[in-house]
């Protein structure tokens, strides 16, 4: 915790992150954004020739799609919903009185049809399902979105609102597992180019409750999730900066994603935690970008 707090304090003092008074909710400086933009261009250099269809969704998604996704079964502790005031003038007076005396003014709020996007790929599956069967070659999609996960922390690498860049592949089992392996190799190569030492390890998602332990064990046993780890605030517990996930036919079945021959599509995705990668760069190379090694600057800015 001390290492996390001291790195966070240094980020605040340098102006790279801006304190909002809420753990895990930060403003970013122009310099911080410039590093993220440069790294995204590096992602494009490695993945651009694959011909993915680019889509950009807002940080909120259709609540009905969210409910169908099953996210609340697995990760209720991380979800964020959007509520609004839907009352009368009298209710408004009551709300203002509550605020005046410091009481809870939110209890009369009602859920809207929007929830905060938990992962960049969640709005994609229903969107593609509406198009009908996928072509013989499957589908490849390039996504980027702010995402929300309710896990307040002093660790600057564990933010509540953060950006995720993703490539999602849909096709046969062989097609999507080859895609995942290719990006695991690329991930190591990319991080090497920017001077970051990494390890790749088997992983599991933070499933909720006792049933979640079983799901996590199954995920590990079947090698469904790998993470690319970089030490940021702890050498003993490095941070996951990329993840490589094979969903089997789970999303294909749930959303009715079928291939040209009518068989259920398998899906896989690679995710980049953009703020985490920027933080890894600042942690390893220093808070002043001008002092970074020439090879790293060249890889990012040419």
PELIN-V254618 format. One record per pair of residues at least 24 apart in sequence whose ideal C-beta (glycine too) atoms are under 10 Angstrom apart, sorted by the first residue. I is the first residue (numbers start at 0). J is the second residue. Records with the same first field share a line. If there is no record, write none. Layout:
BEGIN
I=J ; J
END
This chain:
BEGIN
0=152 ; 153 ; 154 ; 232 ; 233
1=153 ; 232
2=154 ; 230 ; 231 ; 232 ; 233 ; 234
3=152 ; 153 ; 154 ; 155 ; 156 ; 157 ; 231 ; 232 ; 233
4=153 ; 154 ; 155 ; 232
5=232
6=153 ; 154 ; 155 ; 156 ; 231 ; 232 ; 233 ; 278 ; 281 ; 282 ; 286
7=152 ; 153 ; 154 ; 155 ; 156 ; 232 ; 278
8=153 ; 155
9=155 ; 281 ; 282 ; 286
10=155 ; 278 ; 281 ; 282 ; 286
11=155
12=286
13=281 ; 285 ; 286 ; 287
14=286
15=155 ; 277 ; 278 ; 281 ; 286 ; 287 ; 288
16=155 ; 158 ; 274 ; 277 ; 278 ; 281
21=151 ; 159 ; 160
22=150 ; 151 ; 152 ; 153 ; 154 ; 155 ; 157 ; 158 ; 159
23=147 ; 148 ; 149 ; 150 ; 151 ; 152 ; 153 ; 154 ; 155 ; 156 ; 157 ; 158 ; 159 ; 160 ; 161
24=147 ; 151 ; 158 ; 159 ; 160 ; 161
25=155 ; 158 ; 159 ; 160 ; 161 ; 274
27=162 ; 274 ; 277
30=277 ; 281 ; 286 ; 287 ; 288 ; 289
31=274 ; 277 ; 278 ; 281 ; 288
32=273 ; 277
33=277 ; 288 ; 299 ; 300
34=193 ; 273 ; 274 ; 276 ; 277 ; 278 ; 280 ; 281 ; 284 ; 288 ; 291 ; 299 ; 300
35=162 ; 164 ; 271 ; 273 ; 274 ; 276 ; 277 ; 280
36=273 ; 277 ; 299 ; 300
37=193 ; 277 ; 280 ; 288 ; 296 ; 298 ; 299 ; 300 ; 301
38=164 ; 189 ; 193 ; 271 ; 273 ; 276 ; 277 ; 279 ; 280 ; 298 ; 299
39=143 ; 162 ; 164 ; 271 ; 273 ; 276
40=299 ; 300 ; 301
41=189 ; 190 ; 192 ; 193 ; 271 ; 276 ; 298 ; 299 ; 300
42=141 ; 143 ; 164 ; 166 ; 185 ; 186 ; 189 ; 269 ; 271 ; 273 ; 276
43=141 ; 164
44=189 ; 192 ; 298 ; 301
45=181 ; 182 ; 185 ; 186 ; 188 ; 189 ; 192
46=139 ; 141 ; 164 ; 166 ; 181 ; 182 ; 185 ; 189 ; 269
47=141
49=139 ; 141 ; 166 ; 168 ; 178 ; 181 ; 182
50=136 ; 139 ; 141
51=138 ; 139 ; 140 ; 141 ; 142 ; 165 ; 166 ; 167 ; 168
52=123 ; 127 ; 138 ; 139 ; 140 ; 141 ; 142 ; 167
53=140 ; 141 ; 142 ; 143
54=119 ; 120 ; 122 ; 123 ; 126 ; 127 ; 140 ; 141 ; 142 ; 143 ; 144 ; 167
55=119 ; 141 ; 142 ; 143 ; 144
56=116 ; 119 ; 120 ; 121 ; 122 ; 123 ; 126 ; 142 ; 143 ; 144 ; 145
57=113 ; 115 ; 116 ; 122 ; 144 ; 145
58=113 ; 115 ; 116 ; 119 ; 144 ; 145 ; 146 ; 147 ; 160 ; 162
59=111 ; 112 ; 113 ; 114 ; 115 ; 116 ; 122 ; 144 ; 145 ; 147
60=112 ; 113 ; 114 ; 115 ; 116 ; 117 ; 118 ; 121 ; 122 ; 125 ; 144
61=112 ; 113 ; 114 ; 121 ; 122 ; 125 ; 126
62=110 ; 111 ; 112 ; 113 ; 114
63=112 ; 114 ; 125
64=114 ; 121 ; 122 ; 124 ; 125 ; 126 ; 254
65=112 ; 113 ; 114 ; 115 ; 116 ; 117 ; 121 ; 122 ; 125
66=114
67=124 ; 125 ; 253 ; 254
68=114 ; 117 ; 118 ; 121 ; 122 ; 124 ; 125 ; 250 ; 253 ; 254
69=249 ; 250 ; 253
70=114 ; 117 ; 118 ; 121
71=114 ; 207
72=206 ; 207 ; 208 ; 210 ; 211 ; 214
73=204 ; 205 ; 206 ; 207 ; 208 ; 210 ; 211 ; 214 ; 215
74=117 ; 118 ; 148 ; 149 ; 204 ; 205 ; 206 ; 207 ; 211
75=149 ; 207 ; 208
76=148 ; 149 ; 150 ; 205 ; 206 ; 207 ; 208 ; 211
77=115 ; 117 ; 118 ; 146 ; 147 ; 148 ; 149 ; 150 ; 159 ; 204 ; 205 ; 207
78=114 ; 115 ; 117 ; 147 ; 148 ; 149
79=114 ; 115 ; 116 ; 117 ; 146 ; 147 ; 148 ; 149 ; 159 ; 160
80=108 ; 110 ; 111 ; 113 ; 114 ; 115 ; 147
81=108 ; 110 ; 111 ; 112 ; 113 ; 114 ; 115 ; 147
82=107 ; 108 ; 109 ; 110 ; 111 ; 113
83=108 ; 109 ; 110 ; 111 ; 113
84=108 ; 109
85=109 ; 110 ; 111
114=147
115=145 ; 146 ; 147 ; 148 ; 149 ; 159 ; 160
116=144 ; 145 ; 146 ; 147 ; 163
117=146 ; 147 ; 148 ; 149 ; 163
118=142 ; 144 ; 146 ; 147 ; 148 ; 163 ; 165 ; 242 ; 244 ; 268 ; 270
119=143 ; 144 ; 145 ; 146 ; 162 ; 163 ; 164 ; 165 ; 166 ; 167 ; 268 ; 270 ; 271
120=144 ; 146 ; 163 ; 165 ; 166 ; 167 ; 244 ; 246 ; 250 ; 266 ; 268 ; 270
121=146 ; 250
123=165 ; 167 ; 169 ; 250 ; 254 ; 266 ; 268
124=167 ; 169 ; 246 ; 250 ; 251 ; 253 ; 254 ; 255 ; 256 ; 264 ; 266
125=253 ; 254 ; 255 ; 256
126=254
127=167 ; 169 ; 250 ; 254 ; 255 ; 256 ; 264 ; 266
128=250 ; 251 ; 253 ; 254 ; 255 ; 256 ; 257 ; 264
129=254 ; 255
130=256
131=255 ; 256 ; 257 ; 259
132=255 ; 256 ; 257 ; 258 ; 259 ; 260 ; 261 ; 262 ; 264
133=169 ; 170 ; 251 ; 256 ; 257 ; 258 ; 259 ; 264
134=170 ; 258 ; 259
135=170 ; 171 ; 258 ; 259 ; 260
136=169 ; 170 ; 174 ; 258 ; 259
137=168 ; 169 ; 170 ; 171 ; 174 ; 175 ; 178 ; 256 ; 258 ; 259 ; 264 ; 265 ; 266
138=167 ; 168 ; 169 ; 170 ; 256 ; 258 ; 264 ; 266
139=166 ; 167 ; 168 ; 169 ; 170 ; 174 ; 175 ; 178
140=165 ; 166 ; 167 ; 168 ; 169 ; 268
141=165 ; 166 ; 167
142=166 ; 167 ; 268 ; 270
143=271 ; 273
145=273
146=270 ; 272
148=205
150=205
153=232
154=231 ; 232 ; 233 ; 236 ; 238 ; 278
155=231 ; 232 ; 238 ; 274 ; 275 ; 278 ; 281 ; 282
156=229 ; 231 ; 232 ; 233 ; 237 ; 238 ; 239 ; 240 ; 272 ; 274 ; 275 ; 276 ; 277 ; 278 ; 279 ; 282
157=231 ; 232 ; 238 ; 272 ; 274 ; 275
158=272 ; 274 ; 275 ; 278
160=274
161=272 ; 273 ; 274 ; 275
162=271 ; 272 ; 273 ; 274 ; 275 ; 277
163=242 ; 268 ; 270 ; 271 ; 272 ; 273 ; 274 ; 275
164=241 ; 269 ; 270 ; 271 ; 272 ; 273 ; 276
165=242 ; 244 ; 268 ; 269 ; 270 ; 271
166=267 ; 268 ; 269 ; 270 ; 271
167=244 ; 246 ; 250 ; 266 ; 267 ; 268 ; 269 ; 270
168=245 ; 264 ; 265 ; 266 ; 267 ; 268 ; 269
169=246 ; 250 ; 251 ; 256 ; 257 ; 258 ; 264 ; 265 ; 266 ; 267 ; 268
170=251 ; 256 ; 258 ; 264 ; 265 ; 266 ; 267
171=258 ; 260 ; 262 ; 264 ; 265
172=245 ; 247 ; 248 ; 264 ; 265 ; 267
173=265
174=258 ; 264 ; 265 ; 267
175=245 ; 246 ; 247 ; 248 ; 251 ; 264 ; 265 ; 266 ; 267 ; 268
176=222 ; 245 ; 247 ; 265 ; 267
177=267
178=243 ; 245 ; 266 ; 267 ; 268 ; 269
179=223 ; 224 ; 225 ; 243 ; 244 ; 245 ; 267 ; 268 ; 269
180=225 ; 243 ; 245 ; 267
181=243 ; 269
182=225 ; 227 ; 241 ; 243 ; 267 ; 268 ; 269 ; 270 ; 271
183=225 ; 227 ; 241 ; 243 ; 269
185=241 ; 269
186=225 ; 226 ; 227 ; 240 ; 241 ; 242 ; 243 ; 269 ; 271
187=227 ; 241
189=227 ; 241 ; 271 ; 276 ; 298
190=227 ; 229 ; 240 ; 241 ; 276 ; 279 ; 280
191=298
192=294 ; 295 ; 297 ; 298 ; 299
193=276 ; 279 ; 280 ; 283 ; 284 ; 291 ; 292 ; 294 ; 295 ; 296 ; 297 ; 298 ; 299
194=279 ; 280 ; 283 ; 284 ; 291 ; 292 ; 294 ; 295 ; 296 ; 298
195=227 ; 229 ; 230 ; 240 ; 276 ; 279 ; 280 ; 282 ; 283 ; 284 ; 295
196=228 ; 229 ; 230 ; 237 ; 279 ; 283
197=226 ; 227 ; 228 ; 229 ; 230 ; 237 ; 240 ; 241 ; 279
198=226 ; 227 ; 228 ; 229 ; 230 ; 237
199=225 ; 226 ; 227 ; 228 ; 241 ; 243
200=224 ; 225 ; 226 ; 227 ; 228 ; 237 ; 239
201=225 ; 226
202=226 ; 227 ; 228 ; 239 ; 242 ; 243 ; 244
204=242 ; 244
218=244 ; 245
221=245 ; 247
223=247 ; 249 ; 267
225=269
226=270 ; 272
227=269 ; 270 ; 271 ; 272 ; 276
228=279
229=272 ; 275 ; 276 ; 278 ; 279 ; 280 ; 282 ; 283
230=279 ; 282 ; 283
231=275 ; 276 ; 278 ; 279 ; 280 ; 281 ; 282 ; 283
232=278 ; 282
237=279
238=272 ; 275 ; 276 ; 278 ; 279 ; 282
239=270 ; 272 ; 275
240=270 ; 271 ; 272 ; 273 ; 274 ; 275 ; 276 ; 277 ; 278 ; 279
241=269 ; 270 ; 271 ; 272 ; 275 ; 276
242=268 ; 269 ; 270 ; 271 ; 272
243=267 ; 268 ; 269 ; 270
244=268 ; 269 ; 270
END
